[in-house]
Amino acid sequence: MTNPIPKIREFLTEVAVELKKSAWPTRSELVDSTLVVLVTVIILGIFVSAADVVFAYIIRWLTGAA
């Protein structure tokens, strides 16, 4: 069995090189993107909750359950 340490070291070095090439967002871009995600999650959560209530009501009405 060969020593895996050199391969791991090479992999981590390559990862560091690639990360330096990445374009990182500014703080304001990060805050804006986070707000967009949070608002979207809240809106979708409200929509799914409302759809669940409506469909539960329809199913109870169709089945005659109280």
CHARMM internal coordinates of N, CA and C (Angstrom, degrees):
IC EDIT
DIST 1 N 1 CA 1.4545
DIST 1 CA 1 C 1.5269
ANGL 1 N 1 CA 1 C 109.29
DIST 1 C 2 N 1.3256
ANGL 1 CA 1 C 2 N 116.51
DIHE 1 N 1 CA 1 C 2 N 133.78
DIST 2 N 2 CA 1.4586
ANGL 1 C 2 N 2 CA 119.99
DIHE 1 CA 1 C 2 N 2 CA -178.75
DIST 2 CA 2 C 1.5206
ANGL 2 N 2 CA 2 C 110.54
DIHE 1 C 2 N 2 CA 2 C -85.67
DIST 2 C 3 N 1.3056
ANGL 2 CA 2 C 3 N 114.76
DIHE 2 N 2 CA 2 C 3 N 160.44
DIST 3 N 3 CA 1.4601
ANGL 2 C 3 N 3 CA 121.30
DIHE 2 CA 2 C 3 N 3 CA -179.21
DIST 3 CA 3 C 1.5361
ANGL 3 N 3 CA 3 C 109.38
DIHE 2 C 3 N 3 CA 3 C -75.02
DIST 3 C 4 N 1.3487
ANGL 3 CA 3 C 4 N 118.36
DIHE 3 N 3 CA 3 C 4 N 121.11
DIST 4 N 4 CA 1.4720
ANGL 3 C 4 N 4 CA 120.32
DIHE 3 CA 3 C 4 N 4 CA -177.66
DIST 4 CA 4 C 1.5318
ANGL 4 N 4 CA 4 C 113.65
DIHE 3 C 4 N 4 CA 4 C -80.18
DIST 4 C 5 N 1.3174
ANGL 4 CA 4 C 5 N 118.71
DIHE 4 N 4 CA 4 C 5 N -11.05
DIST 5 N 5 CA 1.4671
ANGL 4 C 5 N 5 CA 122.04
DIHE 4 CA 4 C 5 N 5 CA -174.65
DIST 5 CA 5 C 1.5387
ANGL 5 N 5 CA 5 C 112.49
DIHE 4 C 5 N 5 CA 5 C -59.61
DIST 5 C 6 N 1.3327
ANGL 5 CA 5 C 6 N 120.37
DIHE 5 N 5 CA 5 C 6 N -45.76
DIST 6 N 6 CA 1.4754
ANGL 5 C 6 N 6 CA 118.90
DIHE 5 CA 5 C 6 N 6 CA 179.19
DIST 6 CA 6 C 1.5367
ANGL 6 N 6 CA 6 C 112.57
DIHE 5 C 6 N 6 CA 6 C -61.57
DIST 6 C 7 N 1.3096
ANGL 6 CA 6 C 7 N 117.51
DIHE 6 N 6 CA 6 C 7 N -38.95
DIST 7 N 7 CA 1.4681
ANGL 6 C 7 N 7 CA 120.64
DIHE 6 CA 6 C 7 N 7 CA 178.41
DIST 7 CA 7 C 1.5277
ANGL 7 N 7 CA 7 C 110.86
DIHE 6 C 7 N 7 CA 7 C -65.13
DIST 7 C 8 N 1.3257
ANGL 7 CA 7 C 8 N 117.11
DIHE 7 N 7 CA 7 C 8 N -41.73
DIST 8 N 8 CA 1.4664
ANGL 7 C 8 N 8 CA 121.30
DIHE 7 CA 7 C 8 N 8 CA 178.81
DIST 8 CA 8 C 1.5292
ANGL 8 N 8 CA 8 C 109.72
DIHE 7 C 8 N 8 CA 8 C -64.15
DIST 8 C 9 N 1.3367
ANGL 8 CA 8 C 9 N 116.81
DIHE 8 N 8 CA 8 C 9 N -43.81
DIST 9 N 9 CA 1.4677
ANGL 8 C 9 N 9 CA 121.35
DIHE 8 CA 8 C 9 N 9 CA 179.13
DIST 9 CA 9 C 1.5337
ANGL 9 N 9 CA 9 C 109.95
DIHE 8 C 9 N 9 CA 9 C -61.34
DIST 9 C 10 N 1.3287
ANGL 9 CA 9 C 10 N 117.07
DIHE 9 N 9 CA 9 C 10 N -44.16
DIST 10 N 10 CA 1.4676
ANGL 9 C 10 N 10 CA 121.18
DIHE 9 CA 9 C 10 N 10 CA 178.96
DIST 10 CA 10 C 1.5293
ANGL 10 N 10 CA 10 C 110.94
DIHE 9 C 10 N 10 CA 10 C -62.23
DIST 10 C 11 N 1.3237
ANGL 10 CA 10 C 11 N 115.82
DIHE 10 N 10 CA 10 C 11 N -43.69
DIST 11 N 11 CA 1.4612
ANGL 10 C 11 N 11 CA 119.86
DIHE 10 CA 10 C 11 N 11 CA 178.58
DIST 11 CA 11 C 1.5252
ANGL 11 N 11 CA 11 C 111.25
DIHE 10 C 11 N 11 CA 11 C -59.90
DIST 11 C 12 N 1.3255
ANGL 11 CA 11 C 12 N 117.28
DIHE 11 N 11 CA 11 C 12 N -47.47
DIST 12 N 12 CA 1.4644
ANGL 11 C 12 N 12 CA 120.94
DIHE 11 CA 11 C 12 N 12 CA -178.65
DIST 12 CA 12 C 1.5207
ANGL 12 N 12 CA 12 C 111.57
DIHE 11 C 12 N 12 CA 12 C -65.16
DIST 12 C 13 N 1.3238
ANGL 12 CA 12 C 13 N 117.36
DIHE 12 N 12 CA 12 C 13 N -36.00
DIST 13 N 13 CA 1.4641
ANGL 12 C 13 N 13 CA 120.99
DIHE 12 CA 12 C 13 N 13 CA 176.41
DIST 13 CA 13 C 1.5238
ANGL 13 N 13 CA 13 C 110.35
DIHE 12 C 13 N 13 CA 13 C -63.90
DIST 13 C 14 N 1.3276
ANGL 13 CA 13 C 14 N 117.10
DIHE 13 N 13 CA 13 C 14 N -44.24
DIST 14 N 14 CA 1.4597
ANGL 13 C 14 N 14 CA 120.95
DIHE 13 CA 13 C 14 N 14 CA 178.80
DIST 14 CA 14 C 1.5280
ANGL 14 N 14 CA 14 C 111.45
DIHE 13 C 14 N 14 CA 14 C -64.98
DIST 14 C 15 N 1.3274
ANGL 14 CA 14 C 15 N 116.62
DIHE 14 N 14 CA 14 C 15 N -37.22
DIST 15 N 15 CA 1.4680
ANGL 14 C 15 N 15 CA 120.35
DIHE 14 CA 14 C 15 N 15 CA 176.85
DIST 15 CA 15 C 1.5270
ANGL 15 N 15 CA 15 C 109.97
DIHE 14 C 15 N 15 CA 15 C -62.19
DIST 15 C 16 N 1.3266
ANGL 15 CA 15 C 16 N 117.17
DIHE 15 N 15 CA 15 C 16 N -44.53
DIST 16 N 16 CA 1.4659
ANGL 15 C 16 N 16 CA 120.87
DIHE 15 CA 15 C 16 N 16 CA 179.83
DIST 16 CA 16 C 1.5310
ANGL 16 N 16 CA 16 C 110.71
DIHE 15 C 16 N 16 CA 16 C -62.33
DIST 16 C 17 N 1.3292
ANGL 16 CA 16 C 17 N 117.58
DIHE 16 N 16 CA 16 C 17 N -40.83
DIST 17 N 17 CA 1.4656
ANGL 16 C 17 N 17 CA 121.01
DIHE 16 CA 16 C 17 N 17 CA 178.56
DIST 17 CA 17 C 1.5217
ANGL 17 N 17 CA 17 C 110.66
DIHE 16 C 17 N 17 CA 17 C -62.84
DIST 17 C 18 N 1.3224
ANGL 17 CA 17 C 18 N 117.37
DIHE 17 N 17 CA 17 C 18 N -44.96
DIST 18 N 18 CA 1.4677
ANGL 17 C 18 N 18 CA 121.14
DIHE 17 CA 17 C 18 N 18 CA -179.21
DIST 18 CA 18 C 1.5229
ANGL 18 N 18 CA 18 C 111.28
DIHE 17 C 18 N 18 CA 18 C -66.59
DIST 18 C 19 N 1.3321
ANGL 18 CA 18 C 19 N 117.62
DIHE 18 N 18 CA 18 C 19 N -37.28
DIST 19 N 19 CA 1.4658
ANGL 18 C 19 N 19 CA 120.45
DIHE 18 CA 18 C 19 N 19 CA 178.93
DIST 19 CA 19 C 1.5242
ANGL 19 N 19 CA 19 C 111.58
DIHE 18 C 19 N 19 CA 19 C -65.65
DIST 19 C 20 N 1.3268
ANGL 19 CA 19 C 20 N 117.30
DIHE 19 N 19 CA 19 C 20 N -31.95
DIST 20 N 20 CA 1.4657
ANGL 19 C 20 N 20 CA 120.04
DIHE 19 CA 19 C 20 N 20 CA 177.68
DIST 20 CA 20 C 1.5234
ANGL 20 N 20 CA 20 C 111.00
DIHE 19 C 20 N 20 CA 20 C -69.07
DIST 20 C 21 N 1.3249
ANGL 20 CA 20 C 21 N 117.74
DIHE 20 N 20 CA 20 C 21 N -24.88
DIST 21 N 21 CA 1.4619
ANGL 20 C 21 N 21 CA 122.13
DIHE 20 CA 20 C 21 N 21 CA 178.64
DIST 21 CA 21 C 1.5368
ANGL 21 N 21 CA 21 C 111.58
DIHE 20 C 21 N 21 CA 21 C -79.39
DIST 21 C 22 N 1.3092
ANGL 21 CA 21 C 22 N 117.56
DIHE 21 N 21 CA 21 C 22 N -16.68
DIST 22 N 22 CA 1.4625
ANGL 21 C 22 N 22 CA 121.70
DIHE 21 CA 21 C 22 N 22 CA -175.72
DIST 22 CA 22 C 1.5202
ANGL 22 N 22 CA 22 C 111.27
DIHE 21 C 22 N 22 CA 22 C -69.89
DIST 22 C 23 N 1.3227
ANGL 22 CA 22 C 23 N 114.93
DIHE 22 N 22 CA 22 C 23 N 148.90
DIST 23 N 23 CA 1.4635
ANGL 22 C 23 N 23 CA 120.86
DIHE 22 CA 22 C 23 N 23 CA 174.91
DIST 23 CA 23 C 1.5218
ANGL 23 N 23 CA 23 C 107.43
DIHE 22 C 23 N 23 CA 23 C -95.43
DIST 23 C 24 N 1.3147
ANGL 23 CA 23 C 24 N 116.94
DIHE 23 N 23 CA 23 C 24 N 109.87
DIST 24 N 24 CA 1.4520
ANGL 23 C 24 N 24 CA 121.54
DIHE 23 CA 23 C 24 N 24 CA -177.56
DIST 24 CA 24 C 1.5287
ANGL 24 N 24 CA 24 C 109.34
DIHE 23 C 24 N 24 CA 24 C -88.58
DIST 24 C 25 N 1.3360
ANGL 24 CA 24 C 25 N 117.45
DIHE 24 N 24 CA 24 C 25 N 142.04
DIST 25 N 25 CA 1.4754
ANGL 24 C 25 N 25 CA 119.75
DIHE 24 CA 24 C 25 N 25 CA -179.11
DIST 25 CA 25 C 1.5246
ANGL 25 N 25 CA 25 C 110.80
DIHE 24 C 25 N 25 CA 25 C -72.12
DIST 25 C 26 N 1.3339
ANGL 25 CA 25 C 26 N 114.59
DIHE 25 N 25 CA 25 C 26 N 153.52
DIST 26 N 26 CA 1.4651
ANGL 25 C 26 N 26 CA 119.06
DIHE 25 CA 25 C 26 N 26 CA 173.54
DIST 26 CA 26 C 1.5254
ANGL 26 N 26 CA 26 C 108.35
DIHE 25 C 26 N 26 CA 26 C -75.62
DIST 26 C 27 N 1.3036
ANGL 26 CA 26 C 27 N 115.89
DIHE 26 N 26 CA 26 C 27 N 169.35
DIST 27 N 27 CA 1.4662
ANGL 26 C 27 N 27 CA 119.51
DIHE 26 CA 26 C 27 N 27 CA -179.34
DIST 27 CA 27 C 1.5322
ANGL 27 N 27 CA 27 C 111.37
DIHE 26 C 27 N 27 CA 27 C -61.01
DIST 27 C 28 N 1.3259
ANGL 27 CA 27 C 28 N 117.09
DIHE 27 N 27 CA 27 C 28 N -41.98
DIST 28 N 28 CA 1.4692
ANGL 27 C 28 N 28 CA 119.27
DIHE 27 CA 27 C 28 N 28 CA -178.55
DIST 28 CA 28 C 1.5363
ANGL 28 N 28 CA 28 C 110.71
DIHE 27 C 28 N 28 CA 28 C -67.86
DIST 28 C 29 N 1.3293
ANGL 28 CA 28 C 29 N 117.91
DIHE 28 N 28 CA 28 C 29 N -37.53
DIST 29 N 29 CA 1.4683
ANGL 28 C 29 N 29 CA 120.29
DIHE 28 CA 28 C 29 N 29 CA 176.39
DIST 29 CA 29 C 1.5301
ANGL 29 N 29 CA 29 C 110.40
DIHE 28 C 29 N 29 CA 29 C -63.41
DIST 29 C 30 N 1.3164
ANGL 29 CA 29 C 30 N 115.75
DIHE 29 N 29 CA 29 C 30 N -40.74
DIST 30 N 30 CA 1.4625
ANGL 29 C 30 N 30 CA 120.55
DIHE 29 CA 29 C 30 N 30 CA 179.84
DIST 30 CA 30 C 1.5277
ANGL 30 N 30 CA 30 C 111.30
DIHE 29 C 30 N 30 CA 30 C -64.89
DIST 30 C 31 N 1.3355
ANGL 30 CA 30 C 31 N 116.54
DIHE 30 N 30 CA 30 C 31 N -42.80
DIST 31 N 31 CA 1.4667
ANGL 30 C 31 N 31 CA 120.71
DIHE 30 CA 30 C 31 N 31 CA 178.84
DIST 31 CA 31 C 1.5259
ANGL 31 N 31 CA 31 C 109.98
DIHE 30 C 31 N 31 CA 31 C -64.59
DIST 31 C 32 N 1.3388
ANGL 31 CA 31 C 32 N 116.75
DIHE 31 N 31 CA 31 C 32 N -44.55
DIST 32 N 32 CA 1.4646
ANGL 31 C 32 N 32 CA 120.27
DIHE 31 CA 31 C 32 N 32 CA 179.49
DIST 32 CA 32 C 1.5222
ANGL 32 N 32 CA 32 C 111.52
DIHE 31 C 32 N 32 CA 32 C -61.18
DIST 32 C 33 N 1.3259
ANGL 32 CA 32 C 33 N 116.81
DIHE 32 N 32 CA 32 C 33 N -45.07
DIST 33 N 33 CA 1.4631
ANGL 32 C 33 N 33 CA 120.48
DIHE 32 CA 32 C 33 N 33 CA 179.94
DIST 33 CA 33 C 1.5242
ANGL 33 N 33 CA 33 C 111.40
DIHE 32 C 33 N 33 CA 33 C -64.38
DIST 33 C 34 N 1.3207
ANGL 33 CA 33 C 34 N 115.94
DIHE 33 N 33 CA 33 C 34 N -39.08
DIST 34 N 34 CA 1.4599
ANGL 33 C 34 N 34 CA 120.23
DIHE 33 CA 33 C 34 N 34 CA 178.77
DIST 34 CA 34 C 1.5265
ANGL 34 N 34 CA 34 C 110.53
DIHE 33 C 34 N 34 CA 34 C -63.95
DIST 34 C 35 N 1.3191
ANGL 34 CA 34 C 35 N 117.05
DIHE 34 N 34 CA 34 C 35 N -42.20
DIST 35 N 35 CA 1.4652
ANGL 34 C 35 N 35 CA 120.56
DIHE 34 CA 34 C 35 N 35 CA 178.71
DIST 35 CA 35 C 1.5249
ANGL 35 N 35 CA 35 C 111.28
DIHE 34 C 35 N 35 CA 35 C -63.97
DIST 35 C 36 N 1.3288
ANGL 35 CA 35 C 36 N 117.03
DIHE 35 N 35 CA 35 C 36 N -40.34
DIST 36 N 36 CA 1.4608
ANGL 35 C 36 N 36 CA 120.29
DIHE 35 CA 35 C 36 N 36 CA 178.20
DIST 36 CA 36 C 1.5247
ANGL 36 N 36 CA 36 C 109.88
DIHE 35 C 36 N 36 CA 36 C -61.54
DIST 36 C 37 N 1.3249
ANGL 36 CA 36 C 37 N 117.05
DIHE 36 N 36 CA 36 C 37 N -44.04
DIST 37 N 37 CA 1.4650
ANGL 36 C 37 N 37 CA 120.86
DIHE 36 CA 36 C 37 N 37 CA 179.65
DIST 37 CA 37 C 1.5236
ANGL 37 N 37 CA 37 C 110.32
DIHE 36 C 37 N 37 CA 37 C -63.69
DIST 37 C 38 N 1.3187
ANGL 37 CA 37 C 38 N 118.25
DIHE 37 N 37 CA 37 C 38 N -46.02
DIST 38 N 38 CA 1.4655
ANGL 37 C 38 N 38 CA 121.12
DIHE 37 CA 37 C 38 N 38 CA -178.60
DIST 38 CA 38 C 1.5253
ANGL 38 N 38 CA 38 C 111.80
DIHE 37 C 38 N 38 CA 38 C -63.24
DIST 38 C 39 N 1.3279
ANGL 38 CA 38 C 39 N 117.00
DIHE 38 N 38 CA 38 C 39 N -44.00
DIST 39 N 39 CA 1.4617
ANGL 38 C 39 N 39 CA 120.11
DIHE 38 CA 38 C 39 N 39 CA 179.20
DIST 39 CA 39 C 1.5232
ANGL 39 N 39 CA 39 C 110.12
DIHE 38 C 39 N 39 CA 39 C -63.82
DIST 39 C 40 N 1.3257
ANGL 39 CA 39 C 40 N 116.90
DIHE 39 N 39 CA 39 C 40 N -42.50
DIST 40 N 40 CA 1.4634
ANGL 39 C 40 N 40 CA 120.95
DIHE 39 CA 39 C 40 N 40 CA 178.62
DIST 40 CA 40 C 1.5207
ANGL 40 N 40 CA 40 C 111.47
DIHE 39 C 40 N 40 CA 40 C -61.78
DIST 40 C 41 N 1.3217
ANGL 40 CA 40 C 41 N 117.49
DIHE 40 N 40 CA 40 C 41 N -43.67
DIST 41 N 41 CA 1.4709
ANGL 40 C 41 N 41 CA 121.48
DIHE 40 CA 40 C 41 N 41 CA 179.33
DIST 41 CA 41 C 1.5300
ANGL 41 N 41 CA 41 C 110.02
DIHE 40 C 41 N 41 CA 41 C -63.44
DIST 41 C 42 N 1.3167
ANGL 41 CA 41 C 42 N 117.14
DIHE 41 N 41 CA 41 C 42 N -41.80
DIST 42 N 42 CA 1.4705
ANGL 41 C 42 N 42 CA 120.32
DIHE 41 CA 41 C 42 N 42 CA 179.34
DIST 42 CA 42 C 1.5266
ANGL 42 N 42 CA 42 C 110.63
DIHE 41 C 42 N 42 CA 42 C -64.07
DIST 42 C 43 N 1.3352
ANGL 42 CA 42 C 43 N 116.75
DIHE 42 N 42 CA 42 C 43 N -46.02
DIST 43 N 43 CA 1.4741
ANGL 42 C 43 N 43 CA 120.03
DIHE 42 CA 42 C 43 N 43 CA 179.96
DIST 43 CA 43 C 1.5205
ANGL 43 N 43 CA 43 C 110.82
DIHE 42 C 43 N 43 CA 43 C -62.25
DIST 43 C 44 N 1.3241
ANGL 43 CA 43 C 44 N 117.15
DIHE 43 N 43 CA 43 C 44 N -45.47
DIST 44 N 44 CA 1.4632
ANGL 43 C 44 N 44 CA 119.92
DIHE 43 CA 43 C 44 N 44 CA 179.39
DIST 44 CA 44 C 1.5279
ANGL 44 N 44 CA 44 C 111.54
DIHE 43 C 44 N 44 CA 44 C -65.81
DIST 44 C 45 N 1.3229
ANGL 44 CA 44 C 45 N 117.05
DIHE 44 N 44 CA 44 C 45 N -36.10
DIST 45 N 45 CA 1.4587
ANGL 44 C 45 N 45 CA 120.55
DIHE 44 CA 44 C 45 N 45 CA 176.70
DIST 45 CA 45 C 1.5182
ANGL 45 N 45 CA 45 C 111.98
DIHE 44 C 45 N 45 CA 45 C -63.02
DIST 45 C 46 N 1.3234
ANGL 45 CA 45 C 46 N 115.91
DIHE 45 N 45 CA 45 C 46 N -42.80
DIST 46 N 46 CA 1.4679
ANGL 45 C 46 N 46 CA 120.03
DIHE 45 CA 45 C 46 N 46 CA 177.77
DIST 46 CA 46 C 1.5214
ANGL 46 N 46 CA 46 C 109.95
DIHE 45 C 46 N 46 CA 46 C -64.21
DIST 46 C 47 N 1.3327
ANGL 46 CA 46 C 47 N 117.20
DIHE 46 N 46 CA 46 C 47 N -43.83
DIST 47 N 47 CA 1.4622
ANGL 46 C 47 N 47 CA 121.00
DIHE 46 CA 46 C 47 N 47 CA 179.68
DIST 47 CA 47 C 1.5241
ANGL 47 N 47 CA 47 C 111.89
DIHE 46 C 47 N 47 CA 47 C -61.12
DIST 47 C 48 N 1.3350
ANGL 47 CA 47 C 48 N 117.00
DIHE 47 N 47 CA 47 C 48 N -46.92
DIST 48 N 48 CA 1.4685
ANGL 47 C 48 N 48 CA 120.72
DIHE 47 CA 47 C 48 N 48 CA -179.19
DIST 48 CA 48 C 1.5224
ANGL 48 N 48 CA 48 C 110.23
DIHE 47 C 48 N 48 CA 48 C -64.88
DIST 48 C 49 N 1.3278
ANGL 48 CA 48 C 49 N 117.76
DIHE 48 N 48 CA 48 C 49 N -40.27
DIST 49 N 49 CA 1.4651
ANGL 48 C 49 N 49 CA 120.84
DIHE 48 CA 48 C 49 N 49 CA 178.52
DIST 49 CA 49 C 1.5245
ANGL 49 N 49 CA 49 C 111.00
DIHE 48 C 49 N 49 CA 49 C -63.74
DIST 49 C 50 N 1.3293
ANGL 49 CA 49 C 50 N 116.80
DIHE 49 N 49 CA 49 C 50 N -43.83
DIST 50 N 50 CA 1.4638
ANGL 49 C 50 N 50 CA 120.30
DIHE 49 CA 49 C 50 N 50 CA 179.29
DIST 50 CA 50 C 1.5280
ANGL 50 N 50 CA 50 C 110.75
DIHE 49 C 50 N 50 CA 50 C -64.89
DIST 50 C 51 N 1.3287
ANGL 50 CA 50 C 51 N 116.61
DIHE 50 N 50 CA 50 C 51 N -42.33
DIST 51 N 51 CA 1.4631
ANGL 50 C 51 N 51 CA 120.01
DIHE 50 CA 50 C 51 N 51 CA 178.74
DIST 51 CA 51 C 1.5332
ANGL 51 N 51 CA 51 C 110.24
DIHE 50 C 51 N 51 CA 51 C -62.95
DIST 51 C 52 N 1.3082
ANGL 51 CA 51 C 52 N 117.52
DIHE 51 N 51 CA 51 C 52 N -38.74
DIST 52 N 52 CA 1.4618
ANGL 51 C 52 N 52 CA 121.56
DIHE 51 CA 51 C 52 N 52 CA 178.78
DIST 52 CA 52 C 1.5278
ANGL 52 N 52 CA 52 C 110.72
DIHE 51 C 52 N 52 CA 52 C -62.76
DIST 52 C 53 N 1.3125
ANGL 52 CA 52 C 53 N 116.72
DIHE 52 N 52 CA 52 C 53 N -45.07
DIST 53 N 53 CA 1.4646
ANGL 52 C 53 N 53 CA 120.56
DIHE 52 CA 52 C 53 N 53 CA 179.50
DIST 53 CA 53 C 1.5240
ANGL 53 N 53 CA 53 C 110.37
DIHE 52 C 53 N 53 CA 53 C -63.59
DIST 53 C 54 N 1.3270
ANGL 53 CA 53 C 54 N 117.24
DIHE 53 N 53 CA 53 C 54 N -45.40
DIST 54 N 54 CA 1.4636
ANGL 53 C 54 N 54 CA 121.24
DIHE 53 CA 53 C 54 N 54 CA -178.78
DIST 54 CA 54 C 1.5271
ANGL 54 N 54 CA 54 C 110.45
DIHE 53 C 54 N 54 CA 54 C -63.26
DIST 54 C 55 N 1.3229
ANGL 54 CA 54 C 55 N 117.49
DIHE 54 N 54 CA 54 C 55 N -48.13
DIST 55 N 55 CA 1.4620
ANGL 54 C 55 N 55 CA 119.97
DIHE 54 CA 54 C 55 N 55 CA -179.24
DIST 55 CA 55 C 1.5305
ANGL 55 N 55 CA 55 C 111.97
DIHE 54 C 55 N 55 CA 55 C -65.96
DIST 55 C 56 N 1.3231
ANGL 55 CA 55 C 56 N 117.87
DIHE 55 N 55 CA 55 C 56 N -35.93
DIST 56 N 56 CA 1.4666
ANGL 55 C 56 N 56 CA 120.38
DIHE 55 CA 55 C 56 N 56 CA 176.88
DIST 56 CA 56 C 1.5277
ANGL 56 N 56 CA 56 C 109.86
DIHE 55 C 56 N 56 CA 56 C -63.90
DIST 56 C 57 N 1.3317
ANGL 56 CA 56 C 57 N 116.62
DIHE 56 N 56 CA 56 C 57 N -41.52
DIST 57 N 57 CA 1.4644
ANGL 56 C 57 N 57 CA 120.63
DIHE 56 CA 56 C 57 N 57 CA 177.97
DIST 57 CA 57 C 1.5303
ANGL 57 N 57 CA 57 C 110.68
DIHE 56 C 57 N 57 CA 57 C -63.27
DIST 57 C 58 N 1.3285
ANGL 57 CA 57 C 58 N 116.90
DIHE 57 N 57 CA 57 C 58 N -44.89
DIST 58 N 58 CA 1.4659
ANGL 57 C 58 N 58 CA 121.06
DIHE 57 CA 57 C 58 N 58 CA 179.78
DIST 58 CA 58 C 1.5247
ANGL 58 N 58 CA 58 C 110.89
DIHE 57 C 58 N 58 CA 58 C -62.35
DIST 58 C 59 N 1.3069
ANGL 58 CA 58 C 59 N 116.90
DIHE 58 N 58 CA 58 C 59 N -43.05
DIST 59 N 59 CA 1.4803
ANGL 58 C 59 N 59 CA 120.19
DIHE 58 CA 58 C 59 N 59 CA -179.87
DIST 59 CA 59 C 1.5235
ANGL 59 N 59 CA 59 C 110.33
DIHE 58 C 59 N 59 CA 59 C -65.77
DIST 59 C 60 N 1.3501
ANGL 59 CA 59 C 60 N 117.42
DIHE 59 N 59 CA 59 C 60 N -41.86
DIST 60 N 60 CA 1.4742
ANGL 59 C 60 N 60 CA 119.38
DIHE 59 CA 59 C 60 N 60 CA 176.74
DIST 60 CA 60 C 1.5201
ANGL 60 N 60 CA 60 C 110.58
DIHE 59 C 60 N 60 CA 60 C -62.13
DIST 60 C 61 N 1.3121
ANGL 60 CA 60 C 61 N 117.65
DIHE 60 N 60 CA 60 C 61 N -40.05
DIST 61 N 61 CA 1.4746
ANGL 60 C 61 N 61 CA 121.65
DIHE 60 CA 60 C 61 N 61 CA -179.99
DIST 61 CA 61 C 1.5278
ANGL 61 N 61 CA 61 C 110.59
DIHE 60 C 61 N 61 CA 61 C -66.81
DIST 61 C 62 N 1.3256
ANGL 61 CA 61 C 62 N 117.33
DIHE 61 N 61 CA 61 C 62 N -41.76
DIST 62 N 62 CA 1.4752
ANGL 61 C 62 N 62 CA 120.55
DIHE 61 CA 61 C 62 N 62 CA -179.46
DIST 62 CA 62 C 1.5214
ANGL 62 N 62 CA 62 C 112.50
DIHE 61 C 62 N 62 CA 62 C -69.89
DIST 62 C 63 N 1.3141
ANGL 62 CA 62 C 63 N 117.87
DIHE 62 N 62 CA 62 C 63 N -35.07
DIST 63 N 63 CA 1.4617
ANGL 62 C 63 N 63 CA 121.09
DIHE 62 CA 62 C 63 N 63 CA -177.88
DIST 63 CA 63 C 1.5204
ANGL 63 N 63 CA 63 C 112.71
DIHE 62 C 63 N 63 CA 63 C -89.35
DIST 63 C 64 N 1.3143
ANGL 63 CA 63 C 64 N 116.77
DIHE 63 N 63 CA 63 C 64 N -11.57
DIST 64 N 64 CA 1.4633
ANGL 63 C 64 N 64 CA 119.79
DIHE 63 CA 63 C 64 N 64 CA -179.71
DIST 64 CA 64 C 1.5198
ANGL 64 N 64 CA 64 C 112.92
DIHE 63 C 64 N 64 CA 64 C 76.98
DIST 64 C 65 N 1.3100
ANGL 64 CA 64 C 65 N 117.25
DIHE 64 N 64 CA 64 C 65 N 12.80
DIST 65 N 65 CA 1.4644
ANGL 64 C 65 N 65 CA 120.78
DIHE 64 CA 64 C 65 N 65 CA 178.03
DIST 65 CA 65 C 1.5219
ANGL 65 N 65 CA 65 C 109.47
DIHE 64 C 65 N 65 CA 65 C -74.17
DIST 65 C 66 N 1.3219
ANGL 65 CA 65 C 66 N 114.50
DIHE 65 N 65 CA 65 C 66 N 148.11
DIST 66 N 66 CA 1.4669
ANGL 65 C 66 N 66 CA 118.57
DIHE 65 CA 65 C 66 N 66 CA -177.48
DIST 66 CA 66 C 1.4972
ANGL 66 N 66 CA 66 C 111.98
DIHE 65 C 66 N 66 CA 66 C -85.48
END
COOR INIT
IC SEED 1 N 1 CA 1 C
IC BUILD
